[in-house]
């Protein structure tokens, strides 16, 4: 499979704690993206990191990319109950063809 | 600027009937993707289209499934002779043409069409 795979499958934390999710993939990529999905809704784009970048920030989100290990991590700092959702990584490995992993289900307890 | 519009949001079909799912991409977007999601699972790529062209349909089942993106009007995902295993959420995403980096960048998703086959 060319898909990215997220780890862990599920994560439960207290409000205020940090949440870290990981994504591993198999082949060289052009870019890697993280998306969020609330239950019963469509996906919303969070952040994109290109293959020549190592780290990116957006608000409380921090994404790293290690192309030598074919892995990425998404860190959500100071989590809130509203961050409860599923988080997916998507890899663009074949020029504008995107594959999604199975997701990490994050539960932030108030 | 309206987002990606999918309809119907919910569709119930009996086995053997046809399902047609429609997707209107965001204004100015010429790339459309269809994905399928089973409960508690990730998105499975089905097909990638540009106006009037199928770019990649490697994720589409060989039979009963077809997709189009005509010059005018929405993209259509058509499932003929539906079976219970077709029950899923089908998501459409669109993107503009390639940017300065030479790639498309982010995808914009609709809210999905949930197909239930009885």
HADDOCK unambig.tbl for C-alpha pairs under 7 A between the chains (distance, minus, plus):
assign (segid A and resid 41 and name CA) (segid B and resid 111 and name CA) 5.30 0.50 0.50
assign (segid A and resid 42 and name CA) (segid B and resid 109 and name CA) 5.80 0.50 0.50
assign (segid A and resid 42 and name CA) (segid B and resid 110 and name CA) 5.63 0.50 0.50
assign (segid A and resid 42 and name CA) (segid B and resid 111 and name CA) 4.23 0.50 0.50
assign (segid A and resid 42 and name CA) (segid B and resid 112 and name CA) 6.09 0.50 0.50
assign (segid A and resid 43 and name CA) (segid B and resid 109 and name CA) 5.72 0.50 0.50
assign (segid A and resid 44 and name CA) (segid B and resid 109 and name CA) 6.82 0.50 0.50
assign (segid A and resid 45 and name CA) (segid B and resid 106 and name CA) 6.57 0.50 0.50
assign (segid A and resid 45 and name CA) (segid B and resid 107 and name CA) 6.97 0.50 0.50
assign (segid A and resid 95 and name CA) (segid B and resid 103 and name CA) 6.85 0.50 0.50
assign (segid A and resid 96 and name CA) (segid B and resid 103 and name CA) 6.40 0.50 0.50
assign (segid A and resid 96 and name CA) (segid B and resid 104 and name CA) 6.10 0.50 0.50
assign (segid A and resid 99 and name CA) (segid B and resid 45 and name CA) 6.40 0.50 0.50
assign (segid A and resid 100 and name CA) (segid B and resid 42 and name CA) 6.43 0.50 0.50
assign (segid A and resid 100 and name CA) (segid B and resid 43 and name CA) 5.73 0.50 0.50
assign (segid A and resid 100 and name CA) (segid B and resid 44 and name CA) 6.94 0.50 0.50
assign (segid A and resid 101 and name CA) (segid B and resid 42 and name CA) 5.68 0.50 0.50
assign (segid A and resid 102 and name CA) (segid B and resid 41 and name CA) 5.39 0.50 0.50
assign (segid A and resid 102 and name CA) (segid B and resid 42 and name CA) 3.89 0.50 0.50
assign (segid A and resid 103 and name CA) (segid B and resid 42 and name CA) 5.95 0.50 0.50
